[in-house]
Amino acid sequence: MRRSIVCTAAMIMFVLGSQGCATKHYGRQGTLTDYEKTSMSCREIDLEMAKVRGFTDHVNKESEFSGRDVLAILGDFGIGNSMERGAAIKSANSRLEALQELKTSKGCR
């Protein structure tokens, strides 16, 4: 009985250890730089806004429930994944807002 418990614990540790960190990482969208503000054309602003929307879509798709979520729930009740998603979306929304302001200030349609 004790041997089977030790073997089970060893297998769980191996599986958890081989998975690495269970928290998902999405990256961040950078703030709009002064150079971007002065040099971007209306077309480039639109393209950059499309990229930011694509990033947001990717984060939303990747944040759907998966096997990594089970490990994250076991490790930190899923708080890490939620915080990571929130920070990624916040950075994207901030950049998108800055791009929209730039678009308006340049008189783009």
DSSP file (Angstrom, degrees, kcal/mol; ACC not computed):
  #  RESIDUE AA STRUCTURE BP1 BP2  ACC     N-H-->O    O-->H-N    N-H-->O    O-->H-N    TCO  KAPPA ALPHA  PHI   PSI    X-CA   Y-CA   Z-CA
    1    1 A M     >        0   0    0      0, 0.0     4,-1.7     0, 0.0     5,-0.2   0.000 360.0 360.0 360.0 -48.1    0.0    0.0    0.0
    2    2 A R  H  >  +     0   0    0      1,-0.2     4,-2.3     2,-0.2     5,-0.2   0.885 360.0  54.6 -64.5 -37.0    2.7    2.4    1.0
    3    3 A R  H  > S+     0   0    0      1,-0.2     4,-2.6     2,-0.2    -1,-0.2   0.907 106.6  50.3 -63.8 -41.4    4.7    1.6   -2.1
    4    4 A S  H  > S+     0   0    0      2,-0.2     4,-2.4     1,-0.2    -1,-0.2   0.861 109.9  51.2 -66.6 -34.1    1.8    2.4   -4.4
    5    5 A I  H  X S+     0   0    0     -4,-1.7     4,-2.6     2,-0.2    -1,-0.2   0.918 111.3  47.4 -66.9 -43.4    1.3    5.7   -2.7
    6    6 A V  H  X S+     0   0    0     -4,-2.3     4,-2.4     2,-0.2    -2,-0.2   0.917 113.0  48.6 -64.1 -42.9    5.0    6.6   -3.2
    7    7 A C  H  X S+     0   0    0     -4,-2.6     4,-2.3     2,-0.2    -2,-0.2   0.913 112.2  48.7 -63.3 -42.6    4.8    5.5   -6.8
    8    8 A T  H  X S+     0   0    0     -4,-2.4     4,-2.3     2,-0.2    -2,-0.2   0.923 112.2  48.4 -63.2 -44.6    1.7    7.6   -7.4
    9    9 A A  H  X S+     0   0    0     -4,-2.6     4,-2.4     1,-0.2    -2,-0.2   0.896 111.0  51.0 -62.9 -40.3    3.2   10.6   -5.7
   10   10 A A  H  X S+     0   0    0     -4,-2.4     4,-2.3     2,-0.2    -1,-0.2   0.899 110.1  49.4 -64.8 -40.3    6.4   10.2   -7.8
   11   11 A M  H  X S+     0   0    0     -4,-2.3     4,-2.6     2,-0.2    -2,-0.2   0.909 110.9  49.6 -65.9 -41.3    4.4   10.0  -11.0
   12   12 A I  H  X S+     0   0    0     -4,-2.3     4,-2.8     1,-0.2     5,-0.2   0.928 111.7  48.5 -63.1 -44.5    2.4   13.1  -10.1
   13   13 A M  H  X S+     0   0    0     -4,-2.4     4,-2.7     1,-0.2    -1,-0.2   0.888 111.5  50.6 -63.0 -39.0    5.6   15.0   -9.4
   14   14 A F  H  X S+     0   0    0     -4,-2.3     4,-2.4     2,-0.2    -2,-0.2   0.935 112.3  46.1 -63.9 -46.5    7.1   13.8  -12.6
   15   15 A V  H  X S+     0   0    0     -4,-2.6     4,-1.1     2,-0.2    -2,-0.2   0.937 116.7  44.1 -63.1 -47.1    4.1   15.0  -14.7
   16   16 A L  H  X S+     0   0    0     -4,-2.8     4,-0.6     1,-0.2     3,-0.3   0.897 115.2  49.1 -65.3 -39.7    3.9   18.3  -12.9
   17   17 A G  H >< S+     0   0    0     -4,-2.7     3,-0.6    -5,-0.2    -1,-0.2   0.847 109.1  51.6 -68.8 -34.5    7.7   18.8  -13.2
   18   18 A S  H 3< S+     0   0    0     -4,-2.4    -1,-0.2     1,-0.2    -2,-0.2   0.701 102.8  60.8 -77.1 -18.1    7.8   18.0  -16.8
   19   19 A Q  H 3< S-     0   0    0     -4,-1.1    -1,-0.2    -3,-0.3    -2,-0.2   0.672  91.2-155.9 -80.9 -16.9    5.0   20.5  -17.6
   20   20 A G    <<  -     0   0    0     -3,-0.6     2,-0.3    -4,-0.6    -1,-0.2  -0.436  58.4  -2.4  72.3-152.0    7.0   23.4  -16.4
   21   21 A C        -     0   0    0      1,-0.1    51,-0.1    -2,-0.1    50,-0.0  -0.564  61.3-154.5 -74.4 130.7    5.0   26.4  -15.3
   22   22 A A        +     0   0    0     -2,-0.3    50,-0.3    49,-0.1     2,-0.3   0.620  63.9 103.4 -82.8 -12.2    1.3   25.9  -15.8
   23   23 A T  S    S-     0   0    0     48,-0.1     2,-0.1    49,-0.1    -2,-0.1  -0.539  73.3-126.7 -73.8 132.7    0.6   29.6  -16.1
   24   24 A K        -     0   0    0     -2,-0.3     2,-0.4    39,-0.0    60,-0.1  -0.469  17.1-150.4 -76.0 149.8    0.0   30.7  -19.7
   25   25 A H        +     0   0    0     -2,-0.1    56,-0.0     1,-0.1    60,-0.0  -0.989  21.0 170.2-125.9 125.0    2.0   33.6  -21.0
   26   26 A Y        -     0   0    0     -2,-0.4     2,-0.1     1,-0.2    -1,-0.1   0.654  36.4-131.7-107.1 -21.2    0.6   35.9  -23.6
   27   27 A G        -     0   0    0      2,-0.0     2,-0.3    57,-0.0    -1,-0.2  -0.417  23.7 -93.5  90.8-175.9    3.0   38.8  -23.9
   28   28 A R        -     0   0    0     -2,-0.1     2,-0.5    63,-0.1    60,-0.1  -0.958  18.0-120.9-139.2 155.6    2.1   42.5  -23.8
   29   29 A Q        -     0   0    0     -2,-0.3    66,-0.1    59,-0.3    65,-0.1  -0.856  38.1-124.4 -94.5 131.7    1.4   45.2  -26.3
   30   30 A G        -     0   0    0     -2,-0.5     2,-0.1     1,-0.1     3,-0.1  -0.309  26.1 -98.7 -74.8 158.6    3.8   48.1  -25.9
   31   31 A T        -     0   0    0      1,-0.1     2,-0.4    -2,-0.0    -1,-0.1  -0.384  48.3 -92.0 -71.3 156.9    2.8   51.7  -25.3
   32   32 A L        -     0   0    0     -2,-0.1    -1,-0.1     1,-0.1     2,-0.1  -0.576  46.1-140.6 -73.2 123.3    2.7   54.0  -28.3
   33   33 A T     >  -     0   0    0     -2,-0.4     4,-2.3     1,-0.1     5,-0.1  -0.382  19.6-113.4 -83.5 162.7    6.1   55.7  -28.6
   34   34 A D  H  > S+     0   0    0      1,-0.2     4,-2.0     2,-0.2     5,-0.2   0.878 118.5  55.3 -61.0 -37.6    6.6   59.4  -29.6
   35   35 A Y  H  > S+     0   0    0      1,-0.2     4,-2.3     2,-0.2     5,-0.2   0.928 108.0  47.7 -62.1 -44.8    8.3   58.2  -32.8
   36   36 A E  H  > S+     0   0    0      1,-0.2     4,-2.1     2,-0.2    -1,-0.2   0.914 109.7  54.0 -61.8 -41.7    5.2   56.1  -33.7
   37   37 A K  H  < S+     0   0    0     -4,-2.3    -1,-0.2     1,-0.2    -2,-0.2   0.876 116.4  37.0 -61.2 -38.0    2.9   59.0  -33.0
   38   38 A T  H  < S+     0   0    0     -4,-2.0    -1,-0.2    -5,-0.1    -2,-0.2   0.785 123.8  38.3 -86.7 -26.9    4.8   61.4  -35.3
   39   39 A S  H  < S+     0   0    0     -4,-2.3     2,-0.2    -5,-0.2    -2,-0.2   0.662  85.5 103.4-103.4 -16.0    5.7   59.0  -38.1
   40   40 A M     <  -     0   0    0     -4,-2.1     2,-0.1    -5,-0.2    -4,-0.0  -0.485  57.1-146.4 -76.1 134.1    2.7   56.7  -38.6
   41   41 A S     >  -     0   0    0     -2,-0.2     4,-2.3     1,-0.1     5,-0.2  -0.392  32.8 -99.9 -84.5 170.9    0.4   57.3  -41.5
   42   42 A C  H  > S+     0   0    0      1,-0.2     4,-2.2     2,-0.2     5,-0.2   0.901 125.5  50.8 -59.4 -41.2   -3.3   56.7  -41.4
   43   43 A R  H  > S+     0   0    0      1,-0.2     4,-2.4     2,-0.2    -1,-0.2   0.915 109.7  49.7 -63.3 -42.9   -2.9   53.4  -43.2
   44   44 A E  H  > S+     0   0    0      2,-0.2     4,-2.4     1,-0.2    -1,-0.2   0.859 108.8  53.1 -65.7 -35.0   -0.1   52.3  -40.7
   45   45 A I  H  X S+     0   0    0     -4,-2.3     4,-2.4     2,-0.2    -1,-0.2   0.936 109.6  48.5 -63.9 -45.7   -2.4   53.2  -37.8
   46   46 A D  H  X S+     0   0    0     -4,-2.2     4,-2.0     1,-0.2    -2,-0.2   0.908 111.8  49.4 -60.6 -42.7   -5.2   51.0  -39.3
   47   47 A L  H  X S+     0   0    0     -4,-2.4     4,-2.0     1,-0.2    -1,-0.2   0.909 111.5  48.8 -63.3 -41.9   -2.7   48.2  -39.8
   48   48 A E  H  X S+     0   0    0     -4,-2.4     4,-2.2     1,-0.2    -2,-0.2   0.877 108.9  53.0 -67.4 -36.8   -1.4   48.5  -36.2
   49   49 A M  H  X S+     0   0    0     -4,-2.4     4,-2.2     1,-0.2    -1,-0.2   0.885 108.1  51.4 -64.1 -37.8   -5.0   48.5  -34.9
   50   50 A A  H  X S+     0   0    0     -4,-2.0     4,-2.2     2,-0.2    -2,-0.2   0.886 108.5  51.6 -65.1 -38.9   -5.7   45.3  -36.8
   51   51 A K  H  X S+     0   0    0     -4,-2.0     4,-2.2     2,-0.2    -2,-0.2   0.906 109.6  49.3 -63.9 -41.6   -2.6   43.7  -35.2
   52   52 A V  H  X S+     0   0    0     -4,-2.2     4,-2.3     2,-0.2    -2,-0.2   0.906 110.7  49.7 -65.9 -41.0   -3.7   44.7  -31.7
   53   53 A R  H  X S+     0   0    0     -4,-2.2     4,-2.5     1,-0.2    -1,-0.2   0.887 109.9  51.9 -64.0 -37.6   -7.2   43.2  -32.4
   54   54 A G  H  X S+     0   0    0     -4,-2.2     4,-2.3     2,-0.2    -2,-0.2   0.890 108.3  51.2 -63.7 -39.6   -5.5   40.1  -33.6
   55   55 A F  H  X S+     0   0    0     -4,-2.2     4,-2.5     2,-0.2    -2,-0.2   0.923 110.4  49.1 -61.6 -45.1   -3.4   39.9  -30.4
   56   56 A T  H  X S+     0   0    0     -4,-2.3     4,-2.5     1,-0.2    -2,-0.2   0.916 110.9  49.5 -62.3 -43.7   -6.6   40.3  -28.4
   57   57 A D  H  X S+     0   0    0     -4,-2.5     4,-2.4     1,-0.2    -1,-0.2   0.905 110.6  51.1 -61.1 -41.3   -8.4   37.5  -30.4
   58   58 A H  H  X S+     0   0    0     -4,-2.3     4,-2.9     2,-0.2     5,-0.2   0.925 110.3  48.6 -62.4 -45.3   -5.3   35.3  -29.9
   59   59 A V  H  X S+     0   0    0     -4,-2.5     4,-1.6     1,-0.2    -2,-0.2   0.928 112.0  49.1 -61.5 -45.1   -5.3   35.9  -26.1
   60   60 A N  H  < S+     0   0    0     -4,-2.5    -1,-0.2     1,-0.2    -2,-0.2   0.893 113.7  46.3 -62.8 -39.2   -9.1   35.2  -25.9
   61   61 A K  H >< S+     0   0    0     -4,-2.4     3,-1.2     1,-0.2    -2,-0.2   0.921 113.8  47.6 -68.5 -43.6   -8.7   31.9  -27.9
   62   62 A E  H 3< S+     0   0    0     -4,-2.9    -1,-0.2     1,-0.2    -2,-0.2   0.729 102.5  64.6 -70.4 -21.4   -5.7   30.8  -25.9
   63   63 A S  T 3< S+     0   0    0     -4,-1.6    -1,-0.2    -5,-0.2    -2,-0.2   0.497  76.1 113.7 -83.7  -1.1   -7.4   31.5  -22.6
   64   64 A E  S <  S-     0   0    0     -3,-1.2     5,-0.1    -4,-0.2    -3,-0.0  -0.336  86.3 -77.4 -64.8 154.8  -10.1   28.9  -23.3
   65   65 A F        +     0   0    0      3,-0.1     2,-0.2     4,-0.1    -1,-0.1  -0.256  66.7 153.3 -60.7 133.3   -9.9   25.9  -20.9
   66   66 A S    >>  -     0   0    0     -3,-0.1     4,-1.0    -4,-0.0     3,-0.7  -0.836  60.2 -81.2-145.9-176.9   -7.2   23.4  -21.6
   67   67 A G  H 3> S+     0   0    0      1,-0.3     4,-1.4    -2,-0.2     3,-0.3   0.827 124.8  60.3 -61.6 -33.0   -5.0   20.8  -19.8
   68   68 A R  H 3> S+     0   0    0      1,-0.2     4,-2.3     2,-0.2    -1,-0.3   0.821  97.3  60.4 -65.0 -28.9   -2.7   23.5  -18.6
   69   69 A D  H <> S+     0   0    0     -3,-0.7     4,-2.7     2,-0.2    -1,-0.2   0.872  99.4  55.5 -66.1 -35.8   -5.6   25.0  -16.8
   70   70 A V  H  X S+     0   0    0     -4,-1.0     4,-2.0    -3,-0.3    -1,-0.2   0.934 110.5  44.9 -61.4 -45.0   -6.0   21.9  -14.7
   71   71 A L  H  X S+     0   0    0     -4,-1.4     4,-2.0     1,-0.2    -2,-0.2   0.883 112.8  51.4 -66.2 -37.2   -2.4   22.1  -13.6
   72   72 A A  H  X S+     0   0    0     -4,-2.3     4,-3.5   -50,-0.3     6,-1.5   0.893 108.4  51.4 -66.0 -39.1   -2.8   25.9  -13.0
   73   73 A I  H  X S+     0   0    0     -4,-2.7     4,-1.6     4,-0.3    -1,-0.2   0.902 111.0  48.4 -65.1 -39.5   -5.9   25.2  -10.8
   74   74 A L  H  < S+     0   0    0     -4,-2.0    -1,-0.2    -5,-0.2    -2,-0.2   0.866 118.9  40.5 -66.1 -34.4   -3.9   22.6   -8.9
   75   75 A G  H  < S-     0   0    0     -4,-2.0    -2,-0.2    -5,-0.1    -3,-0.2   0.926 142.2  -7.0 -82.8 -47.0   -1.0   25.1   -8.4
   76   76 A D  H >< S-     0   0    0     -4,-3.5     3,-1.8    -5,-0.1    -3,-0.2   0.084  95.2 -99.3-142.4  26.5   -2.7   28.4   -7.8
   77   77 A F  T 3< S-     0   0    0     -4,-1.6    -4,-0.3    -5,-0.4    -3,-0.1   0.712  76.0 -68.9  60.8  21.7   -6.4   27.9   -8.2
   78   78 A G  T 3> S+     0   0    0     -6,-1.5     4,-1.7    -7,-0.1    -1,-0.3   0.510 104.4 124.8  79.8   4.8   -6.1   29.4  -11.7
   79   79 A I  H <>  +     0   0    0     -3,-1.8     4,-2.7    -7,-0.2     5,-0.2   0.890  68.5  56.2 -65.0 -39.8   -5.4   32.9  -10.4
   80   80 A G  H  > S+     0   0    0      1,-0.2     4,-2.5     2,-0.2    -1,-0.2   0.912 107.7  47.1 -60.0 -44.9   -2.1   33.2  -12.4
   81   81 A N  H  > S+     0   0    0      1,-0.2     4,-2.5     2,-0.2    -1,-0.2   0.897 112.7  49.7 -64.5 -40.0   -3.8   32.5  -15.7
   82   82 A S  H  X S+     0   0    0     -4,-1.7     4,-2.3     2,-0.2    -2,-0.2   0.913 112.7  46.3 -65.5 -42.7   -6.5   35.0  -15.0
   83   83 A M  H  X S+     0   0    0     -4,-2.7     4,-2.4     2,-0.2    -2,-0.2   0.906 112.8  50.2 -66.0 -41.5   -4.0   37.7  -14.0
   84   84 A E  H  X S+     0   0    0     -4,-2.5     4,-2.2    -5,-0.2    -2,-0.2   0.921 112.2  46.9 -63.6 -45.0   -1.9   37.0  -17.0
   85   85 A R  H  X S+     0   0    0     -4,-2.5     4,-2.7     1,-0.2     5,-0.2   0.928 112.2  50.9 -62.5 -45.2   -4.9   37.3  -19.4
   86   86 A G  H  X S+     0   0    0     -4,-2.3     4,-2.3     1,-0.2    -2,-0.2   0.901 111.0  47.5 -59.9 -43.0   -6.1   40.4  -17.7
   87   87 A A  H  X S+     0   0    0     -4,-2.4     4,-2.1     2,-0.2    -1,-0.2   0.886 112.5  49.6 -67.3 -38.8   -2.7   42.1  -18.0
   88   88 A A  H  X S+     0   0    0     -4,-2.2     4,-2.0     2,-0.2   -59,-0.3   0.933 113.5  45.2 -65.5 -45.8   -2.4   41.1  -21.7
   89   89 A I  H  X S+     0   0    0     -4,-2.7     4,-2.8     1,-0.2     5,-0.2   0.890 111.3  53.7 -65.4 -39.3   -5.9   42.4  -22.5
   90   90 A K  H  X S+     0   0    0     -4,-2.3     4,-2.3    -5,-0.2    -1,-0.2   0.914 108.8  48.7 -62.2 -42.6   -5.2   45.6  -20.6
   91   91 A S  H  X S+     0   0    0     -4,-2.1     4,-2.1     2,-0.2    -1,-0.2   0.893 113.1  48.0 -64.9 -38.9   -2.0   46.3  -22.5
   92   92 A A  H  X S+     0   0    0     -4,-2.0     4,-2.7     2,-0.2    -2,-0.2   0.919 111.7  49.0 -67.3 -43.5   -3.8   45.7  -25.8
   93   93 A N  H  X S+     0   0    0     -4,-2.8     4,-2.4     1,-0.2    -2,-0.2   0.889 110.5  51.7 -63.7 -38.4   -6.8   47.9  -24.9
   94   94 A S  H  X S+     0   0    0     -4,-2.3     4,-2.1    -5,-0.2    -1,-0.2   0.924 112.7  44.5 -63.5 -45.0   -4.4   50.7  -23.8
   95   95 A R  H  X S+     0   0    0     -4,-2.1     4,-2.5     2,-0.2    -2,-0.2   0.911 112.7  51.5 -66.5 -42.0   -2.5   50.6  -27.1
   96   96 A L  H  X S+     0   0    0     -4,-2.7     4,-2.3     1,-0.2    -2,-0.2   0.900 109.8  49.9 -61.9 -40.9   -5.7   50.4  -29.1
   97   97 A E  H  X S+     0   0    0     -4,-2.4     4,-2.3     2,-0.2    -1,-0.2   0.914 111.1  49.0 -63.5 -43.4   -7.0   53.5  -27.3
   98   98 A A  H  X S+     0   0    0     -4,-2.1     4,-2.3     1,-0.2    -2,-0.2   0.890 111.3  50.0 -64.2 -39.1   -3.8   55.4  -28.0
   99   99 A L  H  X S+     0   0    0     -4,-2.5     4,-2.6     2,-0.2    -1,-0.2   0.892 109.6  50.9 -65.6 -39.8   -4.0   54.4  -31.6
  100  100 A Q  H  X S+     0   0    0     -4,-2.3     4,-2.2     2,-0.2    -2,-0.2   0.911 110.6  49.0 -64.9 -41.2   -7.6   55.5  -31.9
  101  101 A E  H  X S+     0   0    0     -4,-2.3     4,-2.6     2,-0.2    -2,-0.2   0.909 112.1  48.9 -62.6 -42.1   -6.7   58.9  -30.3
  102  102 A L  H  X S+     0   0    0     -4,-2.3     4,-1.9     2,-0.2    -2,-0.2   0.908 109.6  52.2 -62.9 -42.1   -3.8   59.2  -32.8
  103  103 A K  H  <>S+     0   0    0     -4,-2.6     5,-2.5     1,-0.2     4,-0.3   0.914 112.3  45.6 -60.5 -43.9   -6.1   58.4  -35.6
  104  104 A T  H ><5S+     0   0    0     -4,-2.2     3,-1.2     1,-0.2    -2,-0.2   0.912 111.3  51.8 -66.2 -43.2   -8.5   61.1  -34.5
  105  105 A S  H 3<5S+     0   0    0     -4,-2.6    -1,-0.2     1,-0.3    -2,-0.2   0.796 110.2  49.1 -67.3 -26.8   -5.8   63.7  -34.0
  106  106 A K  T 3<5S-     0   0    0     -4,-1.9    -1,-0.3    -5,-0.2    -2,-0.2   0.470 113.9-118.2 -89.0  -2.5   -4.4   63.1  -37.5
  107  107 A G  T < 5 +     0   0    0     -3,-1.2    -3,-0.2    -4,-0.3    -2,-0.1   0.773  55.8 161.6  73.6  26.1   -7.9   63.4  -39.0
  108  108 A C      <       0   0    0     -5,-2.5    -1,-0.2    -6,-0.2    -2,-0.0  -0.430 360.0 360.0 -76.5 153.9   -7.9   59.8  -40.4
  109  109 A R              0   0    0     -2,-0.1    -1,-0.1     0, 0.0    -5,-0.1   0.421 360.0 360.0 -94.3 360.0  -11.2   58.2  -41.4
